[in-house]
């Protein structure tokens, strides 16, 4: 009897592992397809040649797509975990949601952390060096020579980073135990290195998010149609049409020898055409879109920004007066055992909205910074090097999002989310 129970338990464990692997594969396949369409929408079409460079670009494209899919998965895991917890609380005995359990959630978080490390330290450096490589001098040109140069560059980069961390740790903590721990790459060095990356991501989020919160109103104002209050759009379109025709006549009357004036007139004509297109779009918009959608979106942005700022202010006050309010790394009751919000499902939905709003604001703020302004992708005119830079930036931001969200109490992630455990190393940073 005991043998039958043991076989039944092993079969159940096997079927559970197969089910979880299938679900993880399907979810990642969906994210990969969506990421591929997003990248190909912005990728420069002139990069598509039928030669050696085309193969290199294609490999870099696949690696960048993989990284973007991992970033999207890391962002979506927070809402997915919160929704799963509330569903299991509402329907604890439902047969059709038994696949949604703590083992699946932990497995997804472990895979997200593993793939984040893999993309950040292996795939993206390989894609960049592979794209820029030409092969060592004296060797036969080709894909093998470029792969060899890329691998050598990766080894040198790994040795450089290892040496820098070793020197930094020796200056800060010259302890024999600390120095010996660096020899263990899997248990200490890689989680420690990922901690530094997550810290940099948190600092970047703290810098980008306030800028993004202020820029969200401007960005939405550019995307939506503003109400036409005391404006005559027909008259403005008529005036801009006359200006366009005048510029076109001046451009046709100039000789080809005056290149400077022709360039200025073409630029001015493009600006006029852009303004005319915006005015025509405002004219074609319905009254509902002009008078209802725009004010509703602005009010919604104001409410979300106010709630985010209020939560941060309350959390700062709690941290100042109450030491027990500091985030702890202890394990919680587990998935499906307790609600994450005092307001139940409504509070969880509000947390999910704030998570997405925080991430979108951080991305908008990132591209609004002067230093990263050149990273903004353009449709059908973005080089693979710039795509790799954007994928790495989004990966760093998504890796730091759970840490900053929990620290600032913009949401309180499930205490059952502890991240992977690497041989006793508790809570890989970035997956608190």
C-alpha positions as CSV (number, residue, x, y, z in Angstrom):
1,X,0.0,0.0,0.0
2,X,2.8,2.3,0.8
3,X,4.5,1.5,-2.5
4,X,1.3,2.4,-4.4
5,X,1.1,5.7,-2.5
6,X,4.7,6.5,-3.3
7,X,4.2,5.7,-7.0
8,X,1.0,7.8,-7.0
9,X,2.9,10.7,-5.4
10,X,5.7,10.5,-7.9
11,X,3.2,10.4,-10.8
12,X,1.4,13.4,-9.4
13,X,4.7,15.3,-9.1
14,X,5.7,14.3,-12.6
15,X,2.3,15.5,-14.1
16,X,2.6,18.7,-12.0
17,X,6.1,19.4,-13.4
18,X,4.9,18.8,-17.0
19,X,1.9,21.1,-16.5
20,X,4.1,23.9,-15.1
21,X,6.7,23.5,-17.8
22,X,3.9,23.7,-20.5
23,X,2.4,26.8,-18.9
24,X,5.7,28.5,-18.6
25,X,6.6,27.7,-22.3
26,X,3.2,28.9,-23.6
27,X,3.4,32.2,-21.6
28,X,7.0,32.8,-22.7
29,X,6.1,32.0,-26.4
30,X,3.4,34.6,-26.3
31,X,5.7,37.2,-24.8
32,X,8.4,36.3,-27.4
33,X,6.1,36.7,-30.4
34,X,4.8,40.1,-29.1
35,X,8.4,41.3,-28.4
36,X,9.4,40.2,-31.9
37,X,6.7,42.2,-33.5
38,X,7.6,45.3,-31.4
39,X,11.3,45.1,-32.3
40,X,10.7,44.5,-36.0
41,X,8.4,47.5,-36.0
42,X,11.3,49.8,-35.0
43,X,14.3,47.9,-36.6
44,X,15.9,49.7,-39.5
45,X,14.9,48.0,-42.7
46,X,18.2,48.8,-44.4
47,X,19.9,46.3,-42.0
48,X,18.3,43.4,-43.9
49,X,21.0,42.3,-46.4
50,X,21.7,38.8,-47.6
51,X,25.2,38.4,-46.5
52,X,27.3,37.7,-43.4
53,X,26.1,40.9,-41.7
54,X,22.5,39.8,-42.2
55,X,23.2,36.6,-40.2
56,X,24.8,38.6,-37.4
57,X,21.9,41.0,-37.3
58,X,19.4,38.1,-37.2
59,X,21.2,36.5,-34.3
60,X,21.3,39.8,-32.4
61,X,17.6,40.3,-33.2
62,X,16.7,37.0,-31.7
63,X,18.8,37.6,-28.5
64,X,17.3,41.1,-28.2
65,X,13.8,39.7,-28.6
66,X,14.5,37.1,-25.9
67,X,15.7,39.9,-23.5
68,X,12.6,42.0,-24.1
69,X,10.4,39.0,-23.5
70,X,12.1,38.3,-20.2
71,X,11.7,42.0,-19.2
72,X,8.0,41.9,-20.0
73,X,7.6,38.7,-18.0
74,X,9.4,40.2,-15.0
75,X,7.0,43.2,-15.1
76,X,3.9,41.1,-15.6
77,X,4.8,38.6,-12.8
78,X,3.9,41.1,-10.1
79,X,0.3,41.6,-11.3
80,X,0.0,37.9,-12.1
81,X,1.0,36.9,-8.6
82,X,-1.5,39.3,-7.0
83,X,-4.3,38.2,-9.3
84,X,-3.5,34.5,-8.6
85,X,-3.6,35.1,-4.8
86,X,-7.0,36.8,-5.0
87,X,-8.5,34.1,-7.3
88,X,-7.4,31.3,-5.0
89,X,-8.9,33.2,-2.1
90,X,-12.2,33.6,-3.9
91,X,-12.4,30.0,-5.3
92,X,-10.2,27.8,-3.1
93,X,-11.9,24.5,-4.1
94,X,-12.5,25.1,-7.8
95,X,-11.3,22.2,-9.9
96,X,-10.4,24.4,-13.0
97,X,-7.9,26.6,-11.2
98,X,-6.0,23.9,-9.3
99,X,-3.1,24.5,-11.7
100,X,-2.7,28.0,-10.3
101,X,-0.6,27.2,-7.2
102,X,2.4,28.3,-5.3
103,X,4.7,26.0,-7.1
104,X,3.9,27.6,-10.4
105,X,4.4,31.1,-9.1
106,X,7.7,30.2,-7.5
107,X,8.8,28.5,-10.7
108,X,7.9,31.6,-12.8
109,X,9.9,33.8,-10.4
110,X,12.9,31.5,-10.5
111,X,12.9,31.4,-14.3
112,X,12.5,35.2,-14.5
113,X,15.5,35.7,-12.2
114,X,17.6,33.1,-14.0
115,X,16.8,34.5,-17.4
116,X,17.4,38.1,-16.2
117,X,20.9,37.1,-15.1
118,X,21.5,35.2,-18.3
119,X,20.4,38.1,-20.5
120,X,22.2,40.8,-18.5
121,X,25.5,39.1,-18.2
122,X,25.7,36.7,-21.2
123,X,23.3,37.3,-24.0
124,X,23.3,41.1,-24.3
125,X,27.1,41.5,-24.1
126,X,27.4,38.6,-26.6
127,X,24.9,40.3,-29.0
128,X,26.7,43.7,-28.7
129,X,30.2,42.3,-29.2
130,X,29.1,39.9,-31.9
131,X,27.5,42.9,-33.8
132,X,30.6,45.0,-33.6
133,X,33.1,42.2,-34.2
134,X,35.0,41.7,-37.5
135,X,37.3,38.8,-36.6
136,X,41.0,38.9,-35.6
137,X,43.6,40.0,-38.0
138,X,45.2,37.1,-39.9
139,X,42.2,34.8,-39.5
140,X,39.8,33.9,-42.3
141,X,36.8,36.2,-42.2
142,X,33.5,34.7,-41.4
143,X,31.0,33.9,-38.7
144,X,33.4,31.6,-36.9
145,X,36.1,34.4,-36.7
146,X,33.5,36.8,-35.3
147,X,32.2,34.3,-32.8
148,X,35.8,33.7,-31.6
149,X,36.5,37.4,-31.2
150,X,33.2,37.8,-29.3
151,X,34.0,34.9,-26.9
152,X,37.5,36.4,-26.2
153,X,35.9,39.8,-25.5
154,X,33.4,38.2,-23.1
155,X,36.1,36.4,-21.2
156,X,38.2,39.6,-20.9
157,X,35.1,41.5,-19.7
158,X,34.3,38.8,-17.1
159,X,37.8,38.9,-15.8
160,X,37.7,42.7,-15.7
161,X,34.5,42.8,-13.7
162,X,35.7,40.0,-11.4
163,X,38.9,41.9,-10.7
164,X,37.1,45.2,-10.1
165,X,34.6,43.6,-7.6
166,X,37.5,41.8,-5.9
167,X,39.5,45.0,-5.5
168,X,36.4,46.9,-4.3
169,X,35.6,44.2,-1.7
170,X,39.2,44.2,-0.5
171,X,39.1,48.0,0.0
172,X,35.8,47.9,1.9
173,X,36.0,44.6,3.8
174,X,39.5,43.0,3.9
175,X,38.3,39.8,5.6
176,X,39.5,36.4,4.7
177,X,36.0,34.9,4.7
178,X,34.8,37.7,2.4
179,X,37.7,37.2,0.0
180,X,37.1,33.4,-0.1
181,X,33.4,33.8,-0.8
182,X,34.3,35.4,-4.2
183,X,35.7,32.1,-5.3
184,X,32.2,30.6,-5.2
185,X,30.7,32.1,-8.3
186,X,27.3,30.5,-8.1
187,X,26.5,30.9,-4.4
188,X,27.9,34.4,-3.8
189,X,29.5,36.2,-6.8
190,X,26.6,36.1,-9.3
191,X,23.9,37.1,-6.8
192,X,26.2,39.8,-5.4
193,X,26.8,41.1,-8.9
194,X,23.1,41.1,-9.6
195,X,22.5,42.9,-6.4
196,X,24.7,45.8,-7.7
197,X,22.7,45.8,-10.9
198,X,19.4,45.9,-9.1
199,X,20.7,48.7,-6.9
200,X,21.7,50.7,-10.0
201,X,18.2,50.0,-11.4
202,X,16.6,51.2,-8.2
203,X,18.6,54.4,-8.3
204,X,17.7,54.8,-12.0
205,X,14.0,54.3,-11.2
206,X,14.1,56.8,-8.4
207,X,15.5,59.3,-10.9
208,X,13.2,58.4,-13.8
209,X,9.9,58.0,-12.0
210,X,9.4,61.6,-10.8
211,X,10.3,62.9,-14.2
212,X,7.9,60.4,-15.8
213,X,5.1,61.3,-13.5
214,X,5.4,64.9,-14.5
215,X,5.8,64.1,-18.2
216,X,2.8,61.7,-18.4
217,X,0.4,64.7,-18.8
218,X,2.4,66.1,-21.7
219,X,2.7,62.8,-23.4
220,X,-1.0,62.0,-23.1
221,X,-1.8,65.5,-24.3
222,X,0.2,64.8,-27.5
223,X,-1.5,61.4,-28.1
224,X,-5.1,62.5,-27.4
225,X,-7.3,65.0,-29.1
226,X,-7.7,68.2,-27.0
227,X,-11.1,69.9,-26.8
228,X,-11.6,72.7,-29.3
229,X,-12.6,75.5,-27.0
230,X,-13.0,78.9,-28.7
231,X,-11.1,77.6,-31.7
232,X,-12.1,77.6,-35.3
233,X,-10.3,74.6,-36.8
234,X,-11.6,75.3,-40.3
235,X,-10.0,78.7,-40.3
236,X,-6.7,77.3,-38.9
237,X,-6.6,74.6,-41.6
238,X,-7.3,77.1,-44.3
239,X,-4.5,79.4,-43.1
240,X,-2.0,76.5,-42.8
241,X,-3.0,75.3,-46.3
242,X,-2.2,78.7,-47.8
243,X,1.1,78.7,-46.0
244,X,1.9,75.2,-47.3
245,X,1.1,76.3,-50.9
246,X,3.3,79.5,-50.5
247,X,6.2,77.4,-49.3
248,X,5.7,74.9,-52.1
249,X,5.8,77.7,-54.7
250,X,8.9,79.2,-53.2
251,X,10.6,75.8,-53.2
252,X,9.8,75.2,-56.8
253,X,11.0,78.7,-57.8
254,X,14.5,78.3,-56.3
255,X,17.4,77.0,-58.3
256,X,19.2,73.9,-57.3
257,X,22.4,75.9,-56.6
258,X,21.0,77.4,-53.5
259,X,21.2,74.3,-51.4
260,X,21.1,76.0,-48.0
261,X,17.8,77.8,-48.6
262,X,16.3,74.7,-50.1
263,X,17.1,72.7,-47.0
264,X,15.5,75.3,-44.7
265,X,12.4,75.5,-46.8
266,X,12.0,71.7,-46.9
267,X,12.3,71.6,-43.1
268,X,9.8,74.3,-42.7
269,X,7.4,72.6,-45.2
270,X,7.6,69.4,-43.3
271,X,6.7,71.2,-40.0
272,X,3.8,72.8,-41.7
273,X,2.6,69.5,-43.1
274,X,2.9,67.9,-39.6
275,X,0.9,70.7,-38.1
276,X,-1.8,70.4,-40.8
277,X,-2.1,66.7,-40.1
278,X,-2.6,67.3,-36.4
279,X,-5.3,69.9,-37.1
280,X,-7.1,67.6,-39.6
281,X,-7.0,64.8,-37.0
282,X,-8.6,67.2,-34.4
283,X,-11.3,68.1,-36.9
284,X,-12.1,64.5,-37.7
285,X,-12.3,63.4,-34.1
286,X,-15.8,62.9,-32.7
287,X,-17.3,65.1,-30.0
288,X,-17.0,62.2,-27.5
289,X,-13.3,61.8,-28.1
290,X,-12.7,65.6,-27.8
291,X,-14.9,66.5,-24.9
292,X,-15.0,63.2,-22.8
293,X,-11.9,61.1,-23.4
294,X,-9.3,63.8,-23.0
295,X,-10.7,65.2,-19.7
296,X,-11.3,61.7,-18.3
297,X,-7.8,60.5,-19.0
298,X,-6.3,63.7,-17.5
299,X,-8.4,63.3,-14.3
300,X,-7.4,59.6,-14.1
301,X,-3.7,60.5,-14.4
302,X,-4.1,63.1,-11.7
303,X,-5.8,60.6,-9.4
304,X,-3.2,57.9,-10.0
305,X,-0.3,60.4,-9.5
306,X,-1.9,61.7,-6.3
307,X,-2.4,58.2,-4.9
308,X,1.2,57.3,-5.7
309,X,2.6,60.4,-4.0
310,X,0.3,59.9,-1.0
311,X,1.4,56.3,-0.5
312,X,5.0,57.2,-0.7
313,X,4.5,60.1,1.8
314,X,2.7,57.8,4.2
315,X,5.3,55.1,3.9
316,X,8.1,57.6,4.6
317,X,6.4,58.8,7.7
318,X,5.9,55.2,8.9
319,X,9.6,54.4,8.3
320,X,10.5,57.5,10.3
321,X,8.4,56.8,13.4
322,X,8.0,53.0,13.3
323,X,11.0,50.7,12.9
324,X,8.8,47.6,12.4
325,X,7.5,49.1,9.1
326,X,10.8,48.3,7.4
327,X,10.5,45.6,4.7
328,X,11.4,42.2,6.1
329,X,12.7,39.2,4.2
330,X,10.8,36.6,6.2
331,X,8.5,34.2,4.4
332,X,4.8,34.9,4.5
333,X,1.8,32.6,4.9
334,X,1.8,31.4,1.3
335,X,-0.3,31.9,-1.8
336,X,-4.0,31.8,-1.4
337,X,-4.0,32.0,2.4
338,X,-4.4,35.8,3.0
339,X,-5.3,38.8,1.0
340,X,-2.6,41.3,0.1
341,X,-4.9,44.3,0.7
342,X,-7.4,45.3,3.4
343,X,-9.9,46.1,0.6
344,X,-9.7,42.7,-0.9
345,X,-10.0,42.3,-4.7
346,X,-10.6,46.1,-5.2
347,X,-7.4,46.9,-3.3
348,X,-5.5,44.3,-5.4
349,X,-6.8,45.8,-8.6
350,X,-5.7,49.2,-7.4
351,X,-2.2,47.9,-6.7
352,X,-2.0,46.3,-10.2
353,X,-3.0,49.6,-11.8
354,X,-0.3,51.5,-9.8
355,X,2.3,48.9,-10.8
356,X,1.7,49.4,-14.5
357,X,1.4,53.2,-14.0
358,X,4.7,53.2,-12.1
359,X,6.5,51.2,-14.9
360,X,5.1,53.3,-17.7
361,X,6.1,56.5,-15.9
362,X,9.6,55.2,-15.3
363,X,10.0,54.3,-19.0
364,X,8.7,57.8,-20.0
365,X,11.0,59.4,-17.5
366,X,13.9,57.4,-18.7
367,X,13.5,58.6,-22.3
368,X,12.8,62.1,-21.1
369,X,16.2,62.4,-19.5
370,X,18.7,64.3,-21.6
371,X,21.4,61.7,-21.3
372,X,19.1,58.9,-22.6
373,X,17.2,61.0,-25.2
374,X,19.1,59.5,-28.1
375,X,17.9,56.0,-27.0
376,X,14.3,56.8,-28.2
377,X,13.5,54.2,-30.9
378,X,12.2,55.4,-34.3
379,X,9.8,53.4,-36.4
380,X,11.8,51.5,-39.2
381,X,14.9,53.6,-38.4
382,X,16.5,52.1,-35.3
383,X,19.9,50.3,-35.5
384,X,20.5,47.0,-33.8
385,X,23.0,48.6,-31.4
386,X,20.4,51.1,-30.2
387,X,17.8,48.2,-29.9
388,X,20.3,46.3,-27.7
389,X,20.8,49.4,-25.5
390,X,17.0,49.8,-25.2
391,X,16.5,46.1,-24.3
392,X,19.2,46.3,-21.6
393,X,17.7,49.5,-20.1
394,X,14.2,48.0,-19.9
395,X,15.6,44.8,-18.4
396,X,17.4,46.8,-15.6
397,X,14.3,48.9,-14.9
398,X,12.0,45.8,-14.8
399,X,14.5,43.9,-12.5
400,X,14.4,46.8,-10.0
401,X,10.7,47.4,-10.2
402,X,9.7,44.8,-7.5
403,X,12.4,46.1,-5.1
404,X,11.4,49.8,-5.5
405,X,7.7,49.0,-5.4
406,X,8.0,47.2,-2.1
407,X,10.4,49.8,-0.6
408,X,8.2,52.8,-1.5
409,X,5.0,50.9,-0.6
410,X,3.4,51.8,-3.9
411,X,2.3,48.2,-3.7
412,X,3.1,45.4,-1.2
413,X,4.1,42.4,-3.2
414,X,3.0,39.0,-1.9
415,X,5.2,37.7,0.9
416,X,5.2,34.3,-0.8
417,X,7.4,35.9,-3.6
418,X,10.9,35.3,-2.3
419,X,12.8,34.7,-5.5
420,X,15.1,31.8,-6.2
421,X,17.2,30.3,-3.5
422,X,20.7,29.5,-4.7
423,X,22.1,27.0,-2.4
424,X,21.0,28.8,0.8
425,X,21.4,32.3,-0.6
426,X,18.2,34.0,0.4
427,X,16.2,36.2,-2.0
428,X,18.2,37.0,-5.0
429,X,18.2,40.8,-5.2
430,X,15.6,42.2,-7.5
431,X,13.2,39.4,-6.6
432,X,12.5,40.2,-3.0
